[in-house]
Amino acid sequence: METVKIHYLGFGVQELHDGATIIDAIYHLGAKYGALAFNKGIRTKTIRVYEKKNLILVRPQMAEIYDSIPTI
């Protein structure tokens, strides 16, 4: 089984533990950024999921999206 990687462009690569799936990586990013920011990242293609390569690319603009979401 291939390792699932989250590549934060310009910042580094995070490899998930053995046995992790692409769904685990998606849940990880959803928890990290919150549902609203994560969904906006998917819609704007700031977060790209490549299932066949077991890779998720997160562009640097994700920080701006995360900061623009109001908190309670």
N, C-alpha and C positions, 0 to 999 in steps of 0.2 A: 504494500500500500504506500502510495506517495504521500509525502508530507504536505500539509496545507499551509500556505504562506500568505501573509498579509503584507503587501509591499506599500509602505508609506513613502511615496515619491519624494525624494529629497531628504528623507529622515532616516530610513532604514527598513529592514525586513524583520517581521515577527513570524516565527514558525510555531505553529500550534503543536501540542503534545501528540505523541503517537496514538493513532486510532481516531483522531479528530476528523470530522468531515467538513465539507464546505458550509453546511448548515450551521455547524458549531461556530465557524468563523463569522458567519452572518449574525448569529445571536451575540457573539462577542462584540462586534462593532455596534450593534443596536444598543447593547448595554453601555458601551463606552460613550457614544454620542447622544443617546436618547432616541426615541422613536421618531420624533418630528425631524430632527436634523438628519438622521439616517435615511429616512424616506426622501427628504429633499435631496440628499446626496445621490441617491439612486436615480431620482427623476432628472437631475441635472447632469447625470453621468460623471459626477465627481467621484463616485464609488462605482467601479466596474467589476463585475463578477465573471470570472472565466472558469466555469465548472470543469471543463475537460483538462485544464492545466492545473487544477487545484490552487488557484491564485485569485486574490482580490487586490486590485489596485486602488489606492486611496490618494487622490490628488491633493496638493497643498491647499487648495481652495476650501477643503473641508473644514479647516480651522475657522474661516470666515463664516461659513454656514452655521457652524456650531455656536459661534459667538453671537450671531444674529438672532438666534432663537431665544425668546424671553423666558426667564425662569420665574417660578412662583415665589 
